[in-house]
């Protein structure tokens, strides 16, 4: 039993989650973590955001053509100040591989124990980590319909994800400052 640091209510965390993150003490109940949403936790993580966030990690990946040469970018900002950033490229890849590579890089940008929201404009990547990967893991990393695409990267992101991080979708190319910045990082390989 834990006490929420925001609302003071008591809450429980499933044993499987606690076993996966030894030593982790959750600070907020699920209601407080999702207080900004009118919908449930799954919908909130995947619905995207309307405002232009000033803090978090913003990730992007691309390939042009797809498949073809591609790049990825990730930037960690707090109150509109860049804390850290990373980017890279691959001479032959896909958009999805670059999106997952950017998420993997995001894990390295945020110090362990620091709560942060990770914003990705790939709904596929967000839903993969938030919704589908746990079921695939239970089935031996297989989908009901066959193999998991990009399994190496999906597993790496999912197995290294930390409970203090929250992954959410942000609409791409919609004028969100730091998402646009991540997009520029992802495309630096072209320069």
Secondary structure as GFF3:
##gff-version 3
##sequence-region A 1 191
A	DSSP	beta_strand	2	3	.	.	.	ID=ss1
A	DSSP	beta_strand	10	11	.	.	.	ID=ss2
A	DSSP	alpha_helix	15	20	.	.	.	ID=ss3
A	DSSP	alpha_helix	30	33	.	.	.	ID=ss4
A	DSSP	alpha_helix	41	47	.	.	.	ID=ss5
A	DSSP	beta_strand	56	63	.	.	.	ID=ss6
A	DSSP	beta_strand	68	78	.	.	.	ID=ss7
A	DSSP	beta_strand	81	93	.	.	.	ID=ss8
A	DSSP	alpha_helix	95	109	.	.	.	ID=ss9
A	DSSP	beta_strand	116	120	.	.	.	ID=ss10
A	DSSP	alpha_helix	123	127	.	.	.	ID=ss11
A	DSSP	pi_helix	128	132	.	.	.	ID=ss12
A	DSSP	alpha_helix	133	138	.	.	.	ID=ss13
A	DSSP	beta_strand	142	143	.	.	.	ID=ss14
A	DSSP	beta_strand	146	147	.	.	.	ID=ss15
A	DSSP	alpha_helix	151	160	.	.	.	ID=ss16
A	DSSP	beta_strand	165	169	.	.	.	ID=ss17
A	DSSP	alpha_helix	177	186	.	.	.	ID=ss18
A	DSSP	three_ten_helix	188	190	.	.	.	ID=ss19
###
